[in-house]
Amino acid sequence: MKPSLSVKVGGLKLRNPTILAAGVLGVTGKLLTSVAMSGAGAVTTKSIGPEPRDGYENPTVVRVRCGLLNAMGLPNPGIKEFRKELEDVKKTVNIPVIASVFGFSPEDFSDVAAVMRDAGADAIELNVSCPHVEAVGRQIGQNPDLVSKTVKKVKDQVDLGVFTKLSPNVTDIVEIARAAEKAGTDAIVAINTVRGMKIDIKTSRPILSARIGGLSGAAIRPIAVRSVYEISKAVQVPVIGCGGIQCWEDAVEFLLAGASAIEIGTAIMDEGLEVFNKVVDGIESYLAQKRISEVSDIVGRAHSY
Ligand SMILES: Cc1cc2nc3c(=O)[nH]c(=O)nc-3n(C[C@H](O)[C@H](O)[C@H](O)COP(=O)(O)O)c2cc1C
């Protein structure tokens, strides 16, 4: 018998545990639709804020060994404009659409989340963890009280699952996860990118226009696995793992560490959209070989050792 890959996470039922990570291809409705057709269990939009933002000047992305550094500066069309994109996506896709939102105060987050809900979002992901926009990733995401206020405000405003996406750029990620759980979050997403930098040795200049950016891809996977392991030990709500997942073996590692589902971002740039089907097929064969009937049975198995 084929193993069941469907999972329940934060009020959503997914056909399989793979999710498109925020910001990678989730910019337009068309792109979100093509990811949905490629086999993902759910898609996450680019982070959208209350007003349009241009983001930083180029260069905003640079490749490094084993990863990618980006400092986009949260460019987005603003919620008023994005609303139409989301409405269009919802007409064409039949998997959950998670709306990633950001703001500069708890009220901003809840205002944007309310419009996303009206436009048909199935869940809200709070980006309190952008590493290169000071007011979002640092002032809110590194402060358990502000994370708590933000989660509460959004939970009061919208009757959808609210996921809180955490930054690894803190002294104790578990403390922030506990604050989000206490405030009522329905799931924790771990992790956003890790602060990093690259300098051009010919010109002596930092390459990114914002100088410091966020590292993603294979280089951050062990940090993400450790974060998922520690957080899932400390909280009752489900954890969604994210960071450097490139193949099914990586995905299984996150599930064993305690993730109920996983998000894929940077790998799409190397592997294309086929990465979703490859990961799903690989997880299925792994379970079949081990005679495990449900993917949820392996979630957190590494904790028994
Ligand atoms: C180009 C780029 C843009 C991103 N934009 C967002 C964003 O808008 N919101 C967000 O929460 N995370 C954003 N991220 C972070 C990813 O969602 C993800 O947390 C991170 O890249 C780690 O996963 P990965 O190694 O699979 O890419 C972005 C990442 C990249 C590479």
The ligand as an ORCA input file, in Angstrom:
! r2SCAN-3c Opt
* xyz 0 1
  C      15.589     35.829     -2.887
  C      14.940     35.513     -1.572
  C      13.857     36.274     -1.135
  C      13.229     35.984      0.088
  N      12.142     36.720      0.485
  C      11.497     36.392      1.640
  C      10.313     37.072      2.021
  O       9.781     37.936      1.305
  N       9.745     36.726      3.211
  C      10.246     35.743      4.035
  O       9.679     35.463      5.099
  N      11.361     35.063      3.671
  C      11.991     35.361      2.505
  N      13.099     34.655      2.130
  C      13.604     33.570      3.014
  C      13.073     32.196      2.561
  O      11.671     32.128      2.613
  C      13.673     31.081      3.445
  O      13.292     31.286      4.794
  C      15.189     31.037      3.391
  O      15.656     31.348      2.092
  C      15.757     29.671      3.807
  O      15.257     28.631      2.994
  P      16.035     28.089      1.676
  O      17.442     27.787      2.096
  O      15.251     26.881      1.238
  O      15.985     29.187      0.663
  C      13.732     34.921      0.903
  C      14.826     34.167      0.458
  C      15.424     34.437     -0.759
  C      16.590     33.574     -1.207
*
